[in-house]
Amino acid sequence: MSTADPHTLTGAYALHALSEDERVEFERHAADCAACAQEALELGEAAARLGLAVSEAPPTALRGRVMQRITTVRQERPREVIPPRPAGGGVRGRRLTRWTLAACLAGTAAFGGTAVWQYDRAEDAHEQARQSERRTEAVDAVLAAPDARTRTAELADGARGTVVVSRSRDRAVFIASGMAGPPSGKVYQLWFDDEGTMRSAGLMDPRRTTGAVLLEGPVDRASGMGITVEPAGGSAEPSSAPVAVVAFPV
């Protein structure tokens, strides 16, 4: 367990730089310290914006060029790896040449595969960053809306949940503080309460149970929200009793 003052861990928590024990310790502290919870949330959003500010998406045509070059660019002939042919040539020399050529071709294929894999990973990372930025912007828009209304409720084990609703934007944000992580293989699922009918509003990240979550979908005529524990990937309808129910502010 860390001996550091929990008040000094907000930055490291926002950057996912804490060990598992330190993360648990900080989230336990943040459950009773609104200032640290808010600071960690703001630092996380700032870090995401700074990362996007220096990122650059690769050209959309890059993958096509890479795939084309793999099949057309010839591997440079090795200069020193081919052993000299024994005196008189013979079968052994020709066999070594064929083995060397095979090794070069295998190396070329491996390089091409690695390039494509790295490109795909970069594309995935950029897409995740763009999605995160869009979610952050949507959260900020709800929180800053002139008609934003909030309601806070006490949850289990001393945790707290605040829901912010903007009717003009028809969106809602749930801000959790100090929630315990879901059981292994499970996830927290959010729901809109449409006059007694529960409508899925997305899943919470099981690794981050403190912070702001944009509910997926419009508020519409929902009068509140609920949270249930569901199998990984979520459920079409609640399969367990809610761990929290929060009525939307009027």
Secondary structure, 3 states (H helix, E strand, C coil): CCCCCHHHCHHHHHCCCCCHHHHHHHHHHHCCCHHHHHHHHHHHHHHHHHHHHHCCCCCCCHHHHHHHHHHHCCCCCCCCCCCCCCCCCCHHHHHHHHHHHHHHHHHHHHHHHHHHHHHHHHHHHHHHHHHHHHHHHHHHHHHHCCCCEEEEEECHHHCEEEEEEECCCCEEEEEEECCCCCCCCEEEEEEEEECCEEEEEEECCCCCCCEEEECCCCCCCCCEEEEEEEECCCCCCCCCCCCEEEECCC
